[in-house]
């Protein structure tokens, strides 16, 4: 499986797990973390595979610059 396809599959599974955890006690905290998986997908789609700084990411509406 090509790396990009694997990463897309992983991010799909990660997002689904964070949004729909089996343990109701973790639902709110995990759902709040789903934006991080989306930020990683945005980096992938922007062809930022090398993660060379500075990186600009948007996590749940909060913009960050990673140096």
Protein Blocks (a to p, Z undefined) as FASTA:
>chain_A
ZZklmmmmmmmmmmmmmmmcfblklmmmmmmmmmmmmmmmmmmmnopanopacddddeeh
iacddZZ
